[in-house]
Amino acid sequence: MLSNIRTSIDAAQRTMEVINTDKKLRLLQSMQLRSPTEKGRGELSRFILEIRREYENVYLAATESAEMRILSTQQYNLKESQFALQYQKEIAKVLMRLQQYYECSLFLPILGNKTRVIENPYYKGSNYYGTYAVEACCRSDNKEELLNRDKFRCRATGRKDLSMAKQGTGIPNNWNPFLTDYLQAAHIIPYFLNNFKDKTEKKMHRIIWQALNEFSGYDLSKLKGKGINDLSNMFMLCPSAHKMHDDLRLSFYPSPENANKYNIKTYDKTANWLDVVTPVDLHTNINKEWLAIHHAMCEVLQECGSYDELKKLSSAM
């Protein structure tokens, strides 16, 4: 089974290299390479290969037609190259629609804009989204629990929360007033993915969660409903780090040197502007899979160069 998935992944990568010559499919190509799981890479590869096979059958039917068989070798080769070019263009058009689906139904919602959500253009079945259950809930900060768990520190910058003053124990000897802030409870996977009211919004959120499931390859059922507010999906960040994290400009990933620590990465124009503490210890109940999804999405946007364009669209609500 694993060998079949890896074969599909390799075949899809080769397909994208052939089709994406003008680099207009950078986001889809990067998603297929950067999904945090082999299952996610396999799912995206399956979409790409099924689209290719559909048009390959049309191409083969055209090149093996009775009209082609009566042509001279030179005429056949010329006609065949024309069919091949046309077939590649048609594949690129469908893949572009698939990429648009992920732009509008995955990355834009994660960045805060759920007004452009569209269905996966490759699936027409009524059950594709109907069986994907979602549950609504409101935001919950769990701030007191998180502050205690995270030792009153921003997990990215090490800044200490000013609420420590309420403990009435006086200013600690190692207290640095330049490294203090009012910390915020941050969700790794955004809570507003479960924030909806009517049936129309519910269907829209089913599409978003399905897109996230396709890309990540993880079982996301623990995040349904109030699960989005579980402590495993949250940590304390200072306001600047929180904003960058929500904007997919700051992520946590496992340290190659120490399995129990995480490195922090900032991206693009914000890279190295925020003083981060890296590597950092994260509490063991923080879900590593949710961190991996968030990091993978940051990496995709960095690699494909689409961040500025998608950020502008996320603000145009």
Secondary structure as GFF3:
##gff-version 3
##sequence-region A 1 317
A	DSSP	alpha_helix	2	19	.	.	.	ID=ss1
A	DSSP	alpha_helix	26	34	.	.	.	ID=ss2
A	DSSP	alpha_helix	38	63	.	.	.	ID=ss3
A	DSSP	alpha_helix	66	69	.	.	.	ID=ss4
A	DSSP	alpha_helix	73	102	.	.	.	ID=ss5
A	DSSP	pi_helix	103	107	.	.	.	ID=ss6
A	DSSP	alpha_helix	108	110	.	.	.	ID=ss7
A	DSSP	alpha_helix	127	130	.	.	.	ID=ss8
A	DSSP	alpha_helix	143	149	.	.	.	ID=ss9
A	DSSP	beta_strand	160	161	.	.	.	ID=ss10
A	DSSP	three_ten_helix	162	167	.	.	.	ID=ss11
A	DSSP	three_ten_helix	177	179	.	.	.	ID=ss12
A	DSSP	beta_strand	180	181	.	.	.	ID=ss13
A	DSSP	beta_strand	184	187	.	.	.	ID=ss14
A	DSSP	three_ten_helix	191	194	.	.	.	ID=ss15
A	DSSP	alpha_helix	199	216	.	.	.	ID=ss16
A	DSSP	three_ten_helix	221	223	.	.	.	ID=ss17
A	DSSP	three_ten_helix	225	229	.	.	.	ID=ss18
A	DSSP	three_ten_helix	231	233	.	.	.	ID=ss19
A	DSSP	beta_strand	234	237	.	.	.	ID=ss20
A	DSSP	alpha_helix	239	246	.	.	.	ID=ss21
A	DSSP	beta_strand	250	254	.	.	.	ID=ss22
A	DSSP	beta_strand	261	266	.	.	.	ID=ss23
A	DSSP	three_ten_helix	268	270	.	.	.	ID=ss24
A	DSSP	beta_strand	280	281	.	.	.	ID=ss25
A	DSSP	alpha_helix	288	304	.	.	.	ID=ss26
A	DSSP	alpha_helix	307	315	.	.	.	ID=ss27
###
